[in-house]
Amino acid sequence: MKGSEMDFAKRAHDHNYRMDPIVRSRLDSDAYKLFMGATIHEKHPMTQVVFQLTNRTKDVRLADHIHVDELREQLDHAQTLRYTPSEIIHLRGQSYYGHTGLFKDGYIDRVAASRLPDYEVSVNEETGQFDLRSGGAWMDAKEWEIHYLSIVNELYTRSQLRQLSRAQMDIMYARAKVRLYAKLERIVREAPELTISEFGTRRRHSFLWQRWVIETMKDVLGRQFVGTSNMLHAKELEVDVKGTIAHEMSMVYAALAAPDGPQAIRDSQYRMLQDVQSVLPEDLRIFLPDTFGTTQFLENAPTWLQWWKGFRPDSKESVEAAEEAIGFWRRMGQDPKKKLLILSDGLDVDLPGEPGNGADMIAIHKAIGGRTIDTYGWGTNASNGFRGTVPGRPDLMRPISIVAKAVEA
Amino acid sequence: MKGSEMDFAKRAHDHNYRMDPIVRSRLDSDAYKLFMGATIHEKHPMTQVVFQLTNRTKDVRLADHIHVDELREQLDHAQTLRYTPSEIIHLRGQSYYGHTGLFKDGYIDRVAASRLPDYEVSVNEETGQFDLRSGGAWMDAKEWEIHYLSIVNELYTRSQLRQLSRAQMDIMYARAKVRLYAKLERIVREAPELTISEFGTRRRHSFLWQRWVIETMKDVLGRQFVGTSNMLHAKELEVDVKGTIAHEMSMVYAALAAPDGPQAIRDSQYRMLQDVQSVLPEDLRIFLPDTFGTTQFLENAPTWLQWWKGFRPDSKESVEAAEEAIGFWRRMGQDPKKKLLILSDGLDVDLPGEPGNGADMIAIHKAIGGRTIDTYGWGTNASNGFRGTVPGRPDLMRPISIVAKAVEA
């Protein structure tokens, strides 16, 4: 059933009387895991890592909202999932940024064989948070990240929905739809050349809501909508899949270099990019400059980095990050107009009568003003844009900021 | 299935491949037909009348939107309907304005035996309108009025929906929900003593939408929501049924008096009320003053009319009508604070950022300021409040003004 045909409120209601699996396919994850995996498989096939969940929204005591058994039930279900033969065929046959045959057979075979390693979960009674972690081969353990996030987010969503009447839910979904639509219409009207991808898997309200968001973006934005990071939605909704590499790569490389001292750690970020460069074609060579601070990263950047296709700042105000990227390319003698800048940090679209969040995509796009090829990854505020939509309960449906990071390697 | 559990857009989509009956029960009509019927049965059991459809929105050529066969199919289906035994039990057992046993057994037996008389329909090629009419015993023929209106309105709705994409429909319904909800919230916030009934059957977008509207009014307005005119929704949603008498009564009485000249016509409006008074208890004695103009009606009103419980102006600006009602009661030595004023003419609730229609219930209520017991019947703008909700198609979903009147008696 297509997302847009769902009655979200009814569906949410149904959650309250039976197990409704949140993750139903290994493809329900972000493509950057697949892209990073190619390098990991080639360069670090035996590296062991531990991923751990952290809730940065400390005032939300997750264990007060989600029963640990409910969490276990979902994690156990996810752990039963394998890539199906047709999913593997899809990964192999799919084109990524126009490239087919991107991955070597050995890598795809390894993906097909992967399983989610065992996890440990307990409740920290003092903080009210879950201690949730999973260790194993980097290739396998990294897959938990997105599933941890989508499971915990959707269980949290359900816990909030249980506090709502049927009518409150109904209006909540109607308001969220109207709001998203108004934002998309504003983009089409005011910035008809701005291109957007959907990056919301990790913070989504629910699987089905994300699906509706993607369908609606596709419908309203037309050619301005260039893809989603979610491999399952991309496959089922016939849209391009998008992704780069993530902080995870630099962090694990740094952890592995740590025994060799500070200089080795600093060098590790470039060695990681060198490894990626030897595995991924140019169109997928997008670097994140800011795992340990953008300024030091760019100052010490090796010459060859100028040839990379693009730059994805992820922890800095977007216009400031854009200026840094443009400055870097100019210093290197590159034409920024031929380079790609992917912005995705807390973006939104302001609407009249609603408080903006200071990261209006349209304003950022206008500030960049064509000096480079800017494109936008829209996350939480699309896939979880419910703040203030519940009649009489402005406290509900605030997205929480959870992450799952490699904490040991 | 409850209305609020419907996915309206999906449902609308489904209409395009099979016959989906619009009228599914004889109870899906307005209660004033039942109340008027008591007098008609007693005083005019043999009177023959003809009801005819008129579309006052002449620039909408209905026959260009609705195929006459589609119309026939729905009318034929409606004609097959009889009150079911349990519906008759319901009519008999139901309390109306706190009264049980309101109707004599003979009357309910006559209702149970009623069937919709044959109709004639053709297309006027010049005007693009349907010539749709039905003649028979007043008791039976009058029942077509509401069914004509709900069938033609919903077929028109469907013709508009066929022009929409799935996403346009989805947003249209979301916007209409958000808008209605905002109006209800404004009532609760700004006029917590204002009472409202739902009167939208005759102009509704669709049966299911009306149902959603009633459920939502019940949920948001709580005790401020006092009922609906629709007998089926009232029964299924456990709300009170509301109704008075309509212009129809005065018009048929006037037509019957016409052969006796102008004075007989003028007198007929009071004779009609006298007949009603002999059949209905005080709580249902609400007069419409304006079939042939309020001023002449009140000037010549018989003394006993002062004892009637209330007054329902229906073709005059509401505050002006309220002043006339209050003036009438004062002249008669009655305390207007003990009288009921039912307002229902094109009412709406203004919202910030939307053009008002000049009939804001809250403003009217404040202007009346407690000088009489005012209560509000909300029709078209609740049950068909879709104007401007379709993305990119502001021309669609304007409600049309159709009526079905007794044209011969």
Chai-1 contact restraints between the chains, C-beta under 6 A:
chainA,res_idxA,chainB,res_idxB,connection_type,confidence,min_distance_angstrom,max_distance_angstrom,comment,restraint_id
A,S4,B,R166,contact,1.0,0.0,6.0,A-B,restraint_1
A,S4,B,D170,contact,1.0,0.0,6.0,A-B,restraint_2
A,E5,B,K10,contact,1.0,0.0,6.0,A-B,restraint_3
A,D7,B,D7,contact,1.0,0.0,6.0,A-B,restraint_4
A,K10,B,E5,contact,1.0,0.0,6.0,A-B,restraint_5
A,R166,B,S4,contact,1.0,0.0,6.0,A-B,restraint_6
A,A167,B,T216,contact,1.0,0.0,6.0,A-B,restraint_7
A,A167,B,D219,contact,1.0,0.0,6.0,A-B,restraint_8
A,D170,B,S4,contact,1.0,0.0,6.0,A-B,restraint_9
A,I171,B,Y181,contact,1.0,0.0,6.0,A-B,restraint_10
A,A174,B,A174,contact,1.0,0.0,6.0,A-B,restraint_11
A,A174,B,K177,contact,1.0,0.0,6.0,A-B,restraint_12
A,A174,B,V178,contact,1.0,0.0,6.0,A-B,restraint_13
A,R175,B,V178,contact,1.0,0.0,6.0,A-B,restraint_14
A,K177,B,A174,contact,1.0,0.0,6.0,A-B,restraint_15
A,V178,B,A174,contact,1.0,0.0,6.0,A-B,restraint_16
A,V178,B,R175,contact,1.0,0.0,6.0,A-B,restraint_17
A,V178,B,V178,contact,1.0,0.0,6.0,A-B,restraint_18
A,Y181,B,I171,contact,1.0,0.0,6.0,A-B,restraint_19
A,T216,B,A167,contact,1.0,0.0,6.0,A-B,restraint_20
A,D219,B,A167,contact,1.0,0.0,6.0,A-B,restraint_21
